[in-house]
Amino acid sequence: MASSLVLKYFKSVVCFMSAGRRFHSDQPSNKPAEKKTKSGSKAASSSKSSTDGVSVVYTRWLMKSEPESRIEKGVDVKFGLEDLKKEPDQTACWDGVRNYQARNFLRDQMKVGHLAFFYHSNTKVPGIAGIIKITKEGYVDHTQFDKKDPHYDSSSTKDNPRWFMVDVKYICDTKRFISLAELKGLYQKHAQSGGPLKNLALFTRARLSVQPVTEEEFDFILGLEDKPAA
């Protein structure tokens, strides 16, 4: 269900194809920080969420990752867009998510072919760096069982796993970096005027490292790359 703007965009960036891997930063209560992962390919299905009793279908997402080194339990959890590009087939599993709502998005709603913004978080200038595609739907996150991994969860078992991940593939860099500050200014303006970003989850559900994005929001944000930074 790609919009004409997205189709036009992908025609213009087809020559950019390269790929990569994982990591983000939801901070749920009393849970280890989250992380990300990898990819595959196929046609997009739709996924549903409920907002105030109304069913909402999502095929677009925003996924946060840390592009700068940060050592957690002796492991560097850095994973930026450039790291994803270096992965085999520029594909990686999006592991380490330890927030239940974000987990549910990964496990239940993300479908092969869905697109996502790759968002750099926990850095001096956070923001959107590129676009990735879901290539494998939710499956068990192996890091929850690894005692040496920063995202190990002693309460999770292989018979009853708690955490899930998807695979993602690099599609392209955005033509320019779209900063959190720019998006915040637009969100505040749209919240008053009723513009496309008035309910953007980046601000209404800020702590989630995996967030749903409507097609209207996705297309509007994508259109910013052809305009000077606000």
Secondary structure, DSSP 8 states (H G I E B T S, - for coil): ---HHHHHHHHHHGGG------------TTS-----BB--------EEEEETTEEEEE-EEEEEE--S--EETTEE----HHHHHHSGGGEEEB-----HHHHHIIIII--TT-EEEEEE-SSSS-EEEEEEEEEEEEEE-GGGG-TTSTT--TT--SSS---EEEEEEEEEEEEEEEEHHHHHHHHHHHHHHT-TTTT-HHHHSTT-SEEEE-HHHHHHHHHGGGS---
